[in-house]
Amino acid sequence: MNFYAENLVPELGFLNNRAPIYQADWNGYTATQHKQYLTRKPCFHDPAFLENIRPALEANVRQNAGLKPLLYDLRDELSINTLANPMDYCFCPHSLKAFRAWARARYGTLDALNAEWDTKASSWDEVTPLTTYEIKANEKQALAAGRPENFAPWADHREFMDQTWAATLGRLRDIVHAVDPATPVGLEGLQMPSAWGGYDLWRLSRVVDWVEPYDIANSRAIFRSFMPAHAPILSTSFETDASAMRAKLWRLLLEGDRGVIFWDDNKNRAIDLAAPGLPLTDRGKAISSVLAEIKPLARKLMSFTPQDDRIAIHYSQASIRAHWMFDSREDGKTWPRRFSSYEATHSRYSQARDATVRIVEDLGLHSTFVSYEQIEKGELISGRYKVLLLPQSVAISAAEKKAIEAFVNSGGVVIADNMTATMDEHGKRLAKGQLDEMFRNHPDKATYLNQPPQKSQFANIFKRAGIVPGAAPIPGTRQWRYKQGQSEFLAIMRNQKSPDTTVTVELFKPAKVRNLRSGEDYGTTKRITATLDSSSPIILVLHQ
């Protein structure tokens, strides 16, 4: 049987027998606020970490390599902390030494760091980032005195730990590839974009060959944007109901997945391991029937090229950090209990980002996330994009500002909602928005909504930019468009489970139309009437 090897490096998480290690630190820290509890075990800057990990990791890979596994997974539900829960790791001597070297390389001079942090360190050895307890106290005092917030002494440490985490994973991947260069190395159970746990999804996408993220706060769409086109992005199916499973697998296939992991535990077995002959359970039979339906078309769909509507959405890790500080104000002293499960449903920044994605989808269009680093390096003016969306992008760098202005000057269109660029990338509030003049001087190209986005506003701006869908949007559905040779393909599927219904598809130009799944030929037309069921798409072949 094909297989993948998972959890090669247990030390990358605090699950199962490692959970008490983290819990003891969390209990001690939240009770006392003492930094003695902020030493991650193991610390990734301790030279002993890789020395201790390497022998077992190499032995494990050597044992599996001859069996040609599908994938290697470094760790399931891995994190600097636990999931994306807030914990100020790591303040051990190894990490502080590395942090000071990192800060010195970044700022250049101690005067520059002091100016940014509003501190008075007289030597680099005195430079120590602030814990969340400490930055919260500073924030409270600043707001009470009417001073602008400055999260830099905290946010820089969070960025440093994001970089530490990504660099560590990259080194571990290199160790695996040195033994087995052929098998992809990746991660399972990835969390939502977060200020915590190392979840800067852009950095993670640079150091792995495949990922299996939980689809929380647009994580899948973000990874799909950042990972190379050929890189496997997988999801896990926990469903037992055949209809729900069918809907999920069709949607994943249309979004570009090349496989699926079916979670098989004692509660929801697909195979009855205790019965003679290992028969399929009811869930196993449901999986079998769904795969039998999907697989004949899957290889064909995988050969299609997705259509790109040239709409970019800003991925800003600096803004994620700033918004976590904003949101956690309402928690008061209980912010340490702002766990992943709570953050997934209460992060206003995630809600704003998701609303932007949904608006684009509801208009029958496709968007792509573009990271802060890609923007700094000129991705916007590469010619790929027509529109840049800035959902709650409160914190940007001077290099991003310059690149966004260059994008508008070259004819690009920008849409922002509010608080845009009012902080720098360190989380320090500025006297004015960095892009204010751009919005004032280019009202035809740069739209500042100063309110939650509306679908009609986006539709009008997209149309002026020359971006239109392949067919008129149908309420409650999503469209996917592909090309192969001279043919175009239009897939339409419901957003939520609902009864089978008849829909009318209005194309914007006549085409010779055939239903790829049923084979029905509609002739040359702009208007097609078809039945859309509750859990699978219609896929139309369009020949001009």
C-alpha positions as CSV (number, residue, x, y, z in Angstrom):
1,M,0.0,0.0,0.0
2,N,1.1,3.6,-0.6
3,F,1.7,5.4,2.6
4,Y,3.2,8.6,4.1
5,A,5.4,8.8,7.1
6,E,4.2,11.4,9.7
7,N,5.4,13.0,12.9
8,L,9.1,12.6,12.2
9,V,10.0,15.3,14.7
10,P,7.7,15.1,17.8
11,E,9.5,18.1,19.4
12,L,7.9,20.4,16.9
13,G,4.7,20.3,18.9
14,F,3.2,19.9,22.4
15,L,0.8,17.1,21.8
16,N,0.1,13.8,23.7
17,N,3.0,13.0,26.0
18,R,4.6,16.5,25.4
19,A,1.4,18.4,26.4
20,P,2.4,18.6,30.1
21,I,5.6,20.4,29.2
22,Y,3.8,23.3,27.7
23,Q,1.0,23.2,30.2
24,A,3.4,23.6,33.1
25,D,5.0,26.6,31.4
26,W,1.7,28.2,30.6
27,N,0.4,27.7,34.1
28,G,3.5,29.1,35.7
29,Y,3.7,32.1,33.3
30,T,0.1,33.1,33.6
31,A,0.2,32.8,37.3
32,T,3.4,34.8,37.9
33,Q,4.3,36.6,34.6
34,H,7.9,35.5,35.2
35,K,10.1,35.0,32.1
36,Q,11.6,31.9,33.6
37,Y,8.7,30.0,32.1
38,L,9.3,31.4,28.6
39,T,12.0,28.9,27.6
40,R,10.7,26.7,24.8
41,K,11.6,23.0,25.3
42,P,13.5,22.4,23.1
43,C,14.7,25.9,22.1
44,F,15.4,26.1,18.4
45,H,18.5,28.4,18.9
46,D,20.1,25.9,21.3
47,P,22.8,24.2,19.2
48,A,21.9,20.9,20.9
49,F,18.5,20.9,19.2
50,L,19.6,19.8,15.8
51,E,22.4,17.6,17.2
52,N,19.8,15.7,19.2
53,I,17.2,15.5,16.5
54,R,19.4,14.6,13.5
55,P,20.3,10.9,14.3
56,A,16.7,9.7,14.9
57,L,15.4,11.7,12.0
58,E,18.0,10.4,9.5
59,A,17.5,6.8,10.7
60,N,13.7,7.2,10.3
61,V,14.1,8.5,6.8
62,R,16.6,5.8,5.8
63,Q,14.1,3.1,7.1
64,N,11.3,4.5,4.9
65,A,13.2,5.7,1.8
66,G,13.5,2.3,0.3
67,L,9.7,1.8,0.5
68,K,9.2,5.0,-1.6
69,P,6.7,6.8,0.6
70,L,4.3,9.3,-0.9
71,L,5.3,12.1,1.6
72,Y,7.1,12.9,4.8
73,D,5.3,14.9,7.4
74,L,7.6,16.6,10.0
75,R,4.8,17.0,12.5
76,D,1.0,17.1,12.8
77,E,-0.5,20.2,14.5
78,L,2.9,21.6,15.1
79,S,3.6,25.0,16.7
80,I,6.1,27.0,18.6
81,N,3.5,27.0,21.3
82,T,0.3,24.9,21.2
83,L,-1.6,25.5,17.9
84,A,-2.0,29.3,17.5
85,N,-2.5,30.0,21.2
86,P,-0.7,33.0,22.7
87,M,2.5,32.2,24.6
88,D,5.6,34.4,24.6
89,Y,8.2,31.7,23.7
90,C,11.2,32.0,23.6
91,F,13.1,34.2,26.1
92,C,15.9,31.7,26.9
93,P,19.6,32.9,26.7
94,H,20.1,31.2,23.3
95,S,17.0,33.0,21.8
96,L,17.8,36.4,23.3
97,K,21.3,36.2,22.0
98,A,20.0,35.4,18.5
99,F,17.3,38.0,18.8
100,R,19.8,40.8,19.6
101,A,21.9,39.8,16.6
102,W,18.8,39.8,14.4
103,A,17.7,43.2,15.7
104,R,21.2,44.6,15.2
105,A,21.2,43.4,11.5
106,R,17.8,44.8,11.0
107,Y,18.1,48.2,12.6
108,G,21.8,48.8,12.0
109,T,22.3,51.1,15.0
110,L,21.2,51.1,18.6
111,D,19.9,54.6,18.1
112,A,17.6,53.4,15.3
113,L,16.1,50.7,17.5
114,N,15.6,53.0,20.4
115,A,13.9,55.5,18.2
116,E,11.5,52.8,16.9
117,W,10.9,51.1,20.2
118,D,10.8,54.4,22.3
119,T,13.4,52.9,24.6
120,K,16.8,54.0,26.0
121,A,19.0,50.9,25.8
122,S,22.7,51.9,26.1
123,S,24.1,48.6,24.7
124,W,22.8,45.7,22.6
125,D,23.1,43.5,25.6
126,E,20.3,45.6,27.2
127,V,17.9,45.1,24.3
128,T,15.2,42.8,25.4
129,P,11.8,42.5,23.7
130,L,8.6,43.0,25.7
131,T,6.3,40.2,26.7
132,T,2.6,40.5,25.9
133,Y,1.9,41.4,29.5
134,E,4.4,44.2,29.2
135,I,3.2,45.5,25.9
136,K,-0.4,45.4,27.1
137,A,0.6,47.6,30.0
138,N,2.3,50.0,27.7
139,E,-0.7,50.0,25.4
140,K,-3.1,50.8,28.3
141,Q,-1.0,53.7,29.4
142,A,-0.6,55.1,25.9
143,L,-4.4,55.0,25.2
144,A,-5.2,56.5,28.6
145,A,-2.8,59.4,27.9
146,G,-3.9,59.9,24.3
147,R,-0.6,58.7,22.8
148,P,-0.3,56.5,19.7
149,E,0.3,52.8,20.2
150,N,3.7,51.3,19.6
151,F,3.8,47.5,19.5
152,A,7.3,47.3,18.0
153,P,9.2,45.9,21.1
154,W,6.7,43.0,21.1
155,A,5.9,42.7,17.4
156,D,9.6,42.5,16.5
157,H,10.0,39.5,18.8
158,R,7.0,37.8,17.2
159,E,8.5,38.3,13.8
160,F,11.8,37.0,15.0
161,M,10.1,33.8,16.2
162,D,8.2,33.5,12.9
163,Q,11.5,33.6,11.1
164,T,13.1,31.2,13.6
165,W,10.3,28.7,13.1
166,A,10.5,28.8,9.3
167,A,14.3,28.5,9.3
168,T,14.1,25.5,11.7
169,L,11.6,23.7,9.5
170,G,13.7,24.5,6.4
171,R,16.8,23.0,8.1
172,L,14.8,19.9,9.0
173,R,13.6,19.5,5.4
174,D,17.2,19.7,4.2
175,I,18.2,16.9,6.6
176,V,15.4,14.7,5.2
177,H,16.3,15.5,1.6
178,A,19.9,14.8,2.2
179,V,18.9,11.1,2.9
180,D,15.9,10.9,0.5
181,P,15.9,13.7,-2.1
182,A,12.9,12.3,-4.0
183,T,10.1,12.4,-1.5
184,P,8.3,15.7,-0.6
185,V,8.6,17.0,2.9
186,G,5.8,18.9,4.5
187,L,3.5,19.6,7.4
188,E,0.0,18.5,8.6
189,G,-2.6,20.1,10.7
190,L,-1.5,23.7,10.0
191,Q,-3.4,26.5,11.8
192,M,-4.9,29.8,10.6
193,P,-2.6,32.8,9.9
194,S,-1.7,34.1,13.4
195,A,0.6,36.3,15.4
196,W,1.3,33.1,17.4
197,G,2.9,29.7,16.9
198,G,5.0,30.6,13.9
199,Y,2.0,30.9,11.6
200,D,3.3,33.3,9.0
201,L,1.9,31.3,6.1
202,W,4.2,33.1,3.6
203,R,7.3,32.0,5.4
204,L,6.0,28.5,5.9
205,S,5.3,28.2,2.2
206,R,8.9,28.8,1.4
207,V,10.3,25.9,3.4
208,V,8.1,22.9,2.7
209,D,7.2,20.8,-0.4
210,W,3.5,20.1,0.6
211,V,1.0,21.2,3.2
212,E,-2.2,20.0,4.8
213,P,-3.8,23.1,6.4
214,Y,-7.0,23.3,8.3
215,D,-9.3,25.5,6.2
216,I,-9.6,28.3,8.8
217,A,-9.4,32.0,8.0
218,N,-8.6,31.4,4.3
219,S,-5.6,29.2,5.1
220,R,-6.1,26.9,2.1
221,A,-6.5,29.8,-0.3
222,I,-3.4,31.5,1.0
223,F,-1.3,28.4,0.7
224,R,-2.7,27.8,-2.8
225,S,-1.5,31.3,-3.7
226,F,2.0,30.9,-2.2
227,M,3.0,27.3,-3.0
228,P,4.3,26.3,-6.4
229,A,1.6,25.2,-8.8
230,H,2.8,21.5,-8.6
231,A,3.0,21.4,-4.8
232,P,0.4,19.1,-3.2
233,I,-2.0,20.9,-1.0
234,L,-4.2,18.4,0.8
235,S,-7.2,18.5,3.1
236,T,-8.6,16.0,5.5
237,S,-12.1,14.6,5.3
238,F,-13.7,13.8,8.7
239,E,-17.2,13.4,7.1
240,T,-19.2,10.3,7.5
241,D,-22.2,11.5,5.5
242,A,-21.8,10.6,1.8
243,S,-23.5,13.9,0.6
244,A,-21.3,16.1,2.8
245,M,-18.2,14.1,1.7
246,R,-19.2,14.4,-1.9
247,A,-19.6,18.2,-1.7
248,K,-16.3,18.6,0.0
249,L,-14.3,16.5,-2.4
250,W,-15.7,18.1,-5.5
251,R,-15.0,21.5,-4.1
252,L,-11.4,20.5,-3.2
253,L,-10.8,19.1,-6.7
254,L,-12.1,22.3,-8.3
255,E,-9.8,24.4,-6.1
256,G,-6.8,22.4,-7.2
257,D,-6.3,19.6,-4.6
258,R,-4.7,16.4,-6.0
259,G,-5.7,14.1,-3.2
260,V,-7.4,13.9,0.2
261,I,-6.6,12.4,3.6
262,F,-9.5,10.5,5.1
263,W,-9.2,10.6,8.9
264,D,-9.7,7.0,10.1
265,D,-10.0,6.6,13.9
266,N,-11.8,4.2,16.3
267,K,-15.0,6.3,16.1
268,N,-15.2,6.6,12.3
269,R,-13.5,3.7,10.7
270,A,-13.5,3.2,6.9
271,I,-12.4,-0.4,7.3
272,D,-13.6,-2.8,10.0
273,L,-10.3,-3.9,11.4
274,A,-11.9,-6.4,13.8
275,A,-14.0,-8.3,11.2
276,P,-12.7,-11.2,9.0
277,G,-11.6,-10.0,5.6
278,L,-11.4,-6.4,6.7
279,P,-14.7,-5.3,5.1
280,L,-15.6,-1.7,4.4
281,T,-17.8,0.0,7.0
282,D,-20.7,2.2,6.0
283,R,-18.3,5.2,5.9
284,G,-15.9,3.2,3.8
285,K,-18.6,2.4,1.3
286,A,-19.5,6.1,1.2
287,I,-15.9,7.0,0.5
288,S,-15.8,4.3,-2.2
289,S,-18.9,5.5,-4.0
290,V,-17.8,9.2,-3.9
291,L,-14.3,8.4,-5.3
292,A,-15.8,6.2,-8.0
293,E,-17.8,9.3,-9.1
294,I,-15.0,11.8,-8.9
295,K,-11.9,10.0,-10.0
296,P,-12.9,9.5,-13.7
297,L,-13.0,13.3,-14.2
298,A,-10.3,14.2,-11.7
299,R,-7.3,13.5,-14.0
300,K,-8.9,15.5,-16.8
301,L,-9.6,18.5,-14.5
302,M,-6.1,18.3,-13.2
303,S,-4.8,19.0,-16.7
304,F,-6.8,22.2,-17.0
305,T,-5.1,25.6,-16.4
306,P,-7.1,27.8,-13.9
307,Q,-8.1,31.2,-15.2
308,D,-6.5,34.1,-13.3
309,D,-8.6,37.3,-13.0
310,R,-5.5,39.3,-11.9
311,I,-6.9,40.3,-8.5
312,A,-4.4,40.4,-5.7
313,I,-5.3,40.4,-2.0
314,H,-2.7,41.7,0.4
315,Y,-1.3,39.1,2.9
316,S,0.2,41.2,5.8
317,Q,1.7,39.4,8.7
318,A,2.5,42.8,10.3
319,S,-1.2,43.6,10.2
320,I,-2.1,40.2,11.7
321,R,0.0,41.1,14.7
322,A,-1.4,44.6,15.1
323,H,-5.0,43.4,14.8
324,W,-4.4,40.7,17.4
325,M,-3.4,43.5,19.8
326,F,-6.5,45.5,18.8
327,D,-8.9,42.5,19.2
328,S,-7.4,41.3,22.5
329,R,-8.1,44.7,24.2
330,E,-11.6,43.5,24.9
331,D,-10.2,40.5,26.8
332,G,-8.5,42.5,29.5
333,K,-6.5,40.3,31.7
334,T,-7.9,37.1,30.1
335,W,-6.0,37.5,26.8
336,P,-3.8,34.4,27.5
337,R,-7.0,32.4,27.0
338,R,-7.5,33.7,23.5
339,F,-6.9,30.2,22.1
340,S,-7.0,29.1,18.5
341,S,-10.6,28.0,18.6
342,Y,-11.7,31.4,19.9
343,E,-9.5,33.3,17.5
344,A,-10.9,31.4,14.5
345,T,-14.4,32.9,15.1
346,H,-13.6,36.2,16.8
347,S,-10.7,37.7,14.8
348,R,-12.1,40.8,13.1
349,Y,-9.1,40.9,10.8
350,S,-9.8,37.4,9.6
351,Q,-13.4,38.3,9.1
352,A,-12.5,41.3,7.0
353,R,-10.1,39.2,4.9
354,D,-12.7,36.5,4.4
355,A,-15.4,39.0,3.5
356,T,-13.1,40.3,0.7
357,V,-12.5,36.8,-0.6
358,R,-16.2,36.0,-0.6
359,I,-17.2,39.1,-2.4
360,V,-14.7,38.3,-5.2
361,E,-16.1,34.7,-5.4
362,D,-19.7,35.9,-5.3
363,L,-18.9,38.0,-8.4
364,G,-17.8,34.9,-10.2
365,L,-14.1,35.9,-10.1
366,H,-10.9,34.5,-8.6
367,S,-8.4,36.2,-6.4
368,T,-4.8,35.5,-5.4
369,F,-3.0,36.4,-2.2
370,V,0.2,38.4,-2.5
371,S,2.5,38.6,0.5
372,Y,4.2,41.6,2.0
373,E,7.6,40.3,0.8
374,Q,6.4,39.7,-2.8
375,I,5.1,43.3,-2.9
376,E,8.4,44.6,-1.6
377,K,10.2,42.7,-4.4
378,G,8.1,44.1,-7.2
379,E,5.4,41.4,-7.7
380,L,2.7,44.0,-8.3
381,I,4.4,45.7,-11.2
382,S,5.3,42.3,-12.9
383,G,2.2,42.8,-15.1
384,R,0.3,39.9,-13.5
385,Y,-2.2,42.0,-11.6
386,K,-4.8,44.6,-12.4
387,V,-6.3,45.2,-8.9
388,L,-4.9,45.1,-5.4
389,L,-7.2,44.7,-2.4
390,L,-6.1,45.9,1.0
391,P,-8.4,44.4,3.7
392,Q,-7.6,46.1,7.0
393,S,-4.0,46.4,6.0
394,V,-3.1,48.6,8.9
395,A,0.7,47.9,9.1
396,I,2.9,48.1,6.0
397,S,6.6,48.8,5.4
398,A,8.1,51.8,3.5
399,A,9.1,49.3,0.8
400,E,5.5,48.1,0.4
401,K,4.2,51.7,0.3
402,K,6.6,52.5,-2.5
403,A,5.7,49.4,-4.4
404,I,1.9,50.0,-4.1
405,E,2.4,53.6,-5.3
406,A,4.4,52.4,-8.3
407,F,1.6,49.9,-9.0
408,V,-1.0,52.7,-9.2
409,N,1.3,55.0,-11.2
410,S,1.6,52.2,-13.7
411,G,-2.2,51.9,-14.1
412,G,-3.0,49.4,-11.3
413,V,-6.2,49.8,-9.2
414,V,-6.2,49.7,-5.4
415,I,-9.2,49.2,-3.1
416,A,-8.8,49.7,0.7
417,D,-11.4,49.8,3.5
418,N,-10.1,51.6,6.6
419,M,-7.0,52.2,8.9
420,T,-4.9,51.5,5.8
421,A,-1.1,51.9,6.3
422,T,-1.5,53.8,9.6
423,M,1.3,51.8,11.2
424,D,4.7,50.7,10.0
425,E,5.7,47.1,9.7
426,H,6.9,47.0,13.4
427,G,3.4,48.0,14.6
428,K,4.2,51.6,15.5
429,R,1.4,54.1,14.9
430,L,2.3,56.9,12.5
431,A,1.2,60.5,12.4
432,K,-0.7,59.9,9.2
433,G,-1.4,57.1,6.8
434,Q,1.5,56.2,4.5
435,L,-0.8,55.9,1.4
436,D,-3.0,58.9,2.2
437,E,-1.5,61.1,-0.6
438,M,-1.9,58.3,-3.1
439,F,-5.6,58.0,-2.4
440,R,-6.0,61.8,-2.6
441,N,-4.0,62.2,-5.8
442,H,-5.4,59.2,-7.7
443,P,-9.1,58.9,-6.9
444,D,-9.7,57.2,-10.3
445,K,-7.3,54.4,-9.5
446,A,-7.2,54.3,-5.7
447,T,-10.5,53.9,-3.7
448,Y,-10.6,54.4,0.0
449,L,-13.9,53.0,1.2
450,N,-13.7,54.0,4.9
451,Q,-16.5,51.4,5.5
452,P,-17.0,47.7,5.1
453,P,-16.8,46.7,1.4
454,Q,-19.9,46.3,-0.7
455,K,-20.3,43.9,-3.5
456,S,-21.7,46.5,-5.9
457,Q,-18.7,48.8,-5.3
458,F,-16.3,46.0,-6.1
459,A,-18.2,44.9,-9.2
460,N,-18.1,48.5,-10.6
461,I,-14.4,48.9,-9.9
462,F,-13.6,45.5,-11.4
463,K,-15.6,46.3,-14.5
464,R,-13.7,49.6,-15.0
465,A,-10.5,47.6,-14.7
466,G,-11.6,45.3,-17.4
467,I,-12.3,42.3,-15.1
468,V,-15.5,40.4,-15.8
469,P,-16.5,36.8,-15.0
470,G,-17.1,34.1,-17.6
471,A,-20.9,34.1,-16.8
472,A,-23.3,36.2,-14.8
473,P,-23.1,35.4,-11.1
474,I,-25.8,33.0,-9.8
475,P,-26.7,33.8,-6.2
476,G,-25.6,31.1,-3.7
477,T,-23.0,29.6,-6.1
478,R,-19.3,29.8,-7.0
479,Q,-17.7,29.7,-10.4
480,W,-14.3,28.2,-11.4
481,R,-12.9,28.8,-14.9
482,Y,-10.2,26.9,-16.7
483,K,-8.5,26.6,-20.1
484,Q,-7.1,23.8,-22.1
485,G,-5.9,24.5,-25.7
486,Q,-8.7,26.4,-27.4
487,S,-11.4,25.2,-25.0
488,E,-12.6,27.0,-21.9
489,F,-14.3,25.3,-19.0
490,L,-16.8,26.7,-16.5
491,A,-17.7,24.9,-13.3
492,I,-20.5,26.0,-11.1
493,M,-21.3,24.7,-7.6
494,R,-23.5,25.6,-4.7
495,N,-21.8,27.4,-1.7
496,Q,-24.0,25.5,0.7
497,K,-26.0,22.3,0.7
498,S,-29.5,22.8,-0.8
499,P,-32.1,20.8,-2.8
500,D,-31.5,20.1,-6.5
501,T,-32.6,23.0,-8.5
502,T,-32.6,24.3,-12.1
503,V,-30.3,27.2,-12.8
504,T,-29.8,29.5,-15.8
505,V,-26.3,30.2,-16.9
506,E,-25.9,33.5,-18.8
507,L,-22.6,33.6,-20.7
508,F,-21.2,37.0,-21.7
509,K,-20.4,35.8,-25.3
510,P,-21.9,33.0,-27.4
511,A,-20.1,29.6,-27.3
512,K,-20.6,26.1,-28.4
513,V,-21.5,24.5,-25.1
514,R,-21.4,20.9,-23.8
515,N,-21.9,19.5,-20.3
516,L,-18.7,17.7,-19.5
517,R,-20.2,15.3,-17.0
518,S,-23.5,14.4,-18.7
519,G,-22.4,14.8,-22.3
520,E,-25.4,17.0,-23.1
521,D,-24.8,19.3,-26.1
522,Y,-26.5,22.7,-25.9
523,G,-25.3,23.9,-29.3
524,T,-24.1,27.5,-29.8
525,T,-25.7,29.8,-27.2
526,K,-25.3,32.3,-24.5
527,R,-28.0,30.8,-22.2
528,I,-27.9,27.4,-20.7
529,T,-30.5,25.8,-18.4
530,A,-29.2,22.9,-16.3
531,T,-29.9,21.1,-13.1
532,L,-27.5,21.9,-10.2
533,D,-27.7,19.3,-7.5
534,S,-26.9,19.7,-3.8
535,S,-23.4,18.5,-3.6
536,S,-21.6,18.4,-7.0
537,P,-20.9,20.9,-9.8
538,I,-22.0,21.3,-13.4
539,I,-19.0,21.6,-15.7
540,L,-19.5,23.2,-19.1
541,V,-17.1,23.0,-22.0
542,L,-17.1,26.2,-24.0
543,H,-15.7,26.4,-27.6
544,Q,-15.7,29.9,-29.2
